[in-house]
Amino acid sequence: MKETITLGLIGLGTIGTGVVKTLQINKSILEERIGKKINLKWVADLNTDLKHNLKIDPNTFITDGRKIVEDPDVDIVIELIGGCTAAKDFILTALKNGKSIVTANKALLAEHGKEIFQAEQSSQGQIGYEASVAGGIPVINTLRNGLAANDIISLYGIINGTANYILTKMSSDKISFEDALKKAQELGYAETDPTFDVEGIDTAHKLLLLGSLARETFFDMNDIYIEGIRGITEKDIAYAAEFDYVIKLLAIYKKKNGVVQLRVHPTLLAKSNLLSSVNDSFNAVSFRGNIVGTNMYYGRGAGELPTASAVVADIVDISNTIVSGNITKRNDFRIPRANITVQDMDDIENRYYLRFGVIDKPGILARIAGILGSLNISISDVYQKERRAGDTVPLVMLTHKAKEKNIRLALNKIDKLDIIRGKTVLIRMEAP
C-alpha cells in the first residue's frame, strides 16, 4: 500500500499558484481525508522567477515538465499550462505511463477530448477535470454524481466571467461595449486579446463538456452554434430593460424527443429569472432533470483560489481511488456520437428581440409587420420612444415563438427595404 500520494504540477501561473497555496494551507485536512501523506514532489514552469512567489523547496522547482510525466514516483500530474500542444503531449504521455491527470484545460478537452478520454480508457490512470468549467462551482461532479438519477432535460449557464462582467457594467454604468471591455482588461478579467471570451468560444468549450456529460456522448465544436457579445450595444441593454429583461451570454443545452440543442449566444432573460441576477464575474448553471426539476449552482467561476479548489478536489478524489486500489473507469461518454441528433439552428424556435433602424414616417410598422406575418411571425410587443420625423429612429419589437429560419428570411427582406437603415439587431429570448 502506498504511504504517500506523489504529485507533480506543470504550470505555476495563477491557478497553479492557487493549487500550491491550497495544498499548503489545508495540508493536514487533505491528508486526513485521503488517509495518506501528500507530497508535491515537482513544480515545473519555464519562468524560473515564479519559484520566488511561493514557499517551496527550491529543489522542487524544475523547468522541464517531461521529468514529471516520466517520473515513476509521480501518481498524479496536474496540468495547468493551458493550450493544446505541449499540454496534450504531457497528458497523453502521463496516461501512457499509468499516471492520473488533473486539468483545468477546457480548450484542450473540447478540441481533443475524444483522443484524450480514449487514452484514459486504456491507461491505469484517471482524468479529473472539474476545474475546466465554472471554476469553484462543482458542476462536473453535479452532472456525474449529484444528478445521476436524472435525465437532463436542459441546462443554462453563465459560464464566462469576462463576458458577464462586461454586460453587467454596460447595464449598471450605461457605457459602451468598448468602455466595459477596457474596464475588464484593467481589472485583469479580460486578456489583451479577449476574442475567446467576448466571441463566445470559451463558453462553447465549457458547454461542449457539460452537454457531452448530460447526453453521455462526446460532441464536437461544430455541433454548437456560437455567437458572442461584441454586437451588443448599451441601447439594446436599455431597450431590454424597458420590457423588464436583461441580456446575458448563455450556454444552452436542451433535449427533447431525443434531439439536442447546443448553442451559445446573447439572450434576453426576464428580470424575475434567477440567472438574470448573476452579475459581474460570477458564474451560474441551472440544470433541469426529469426527476429533480430545476436547481441552480452559483459562485466564483474563475480566479486563483476558486479554481484551485476544484483542482484540489479532483486530487483528493483520485487519491482516494489510488489508496483504495479501486481505480474504476468512468465511462462518461458511452453513447456513440453517430446515434445522437443535434438540431440545426434553422429549425430551433425562440422568441426574438428585434431592433430596426427606420426612417420615421407613417406606414413603417405595417410594412415590417406584413413581412413578419407572411412568414408566420407574430409580434408580442413594440417599443418606439424616440420620434424625429424624417430621421432614423429605433423601432424595437418582441416576437412570439418563431422558427429561426423564418426570422432570418424575414430580416433578409426587411433589411432591403428603403425605409431601413443599417442591419437589424436580433437577440434571442429564453425562459429557463
Order of alpha helices (4+ residues) and beta strands (2+ residues): beta-alpha-alpha-beta-beta-alpha-beta-alpha-beta-alpha-beta-beta-alpha-alpha-alpha-alpha-beta-alpha-beta-beta-beta-beta-alpha-beta-beta-alpha-beta-beta-beta-alpha-beta
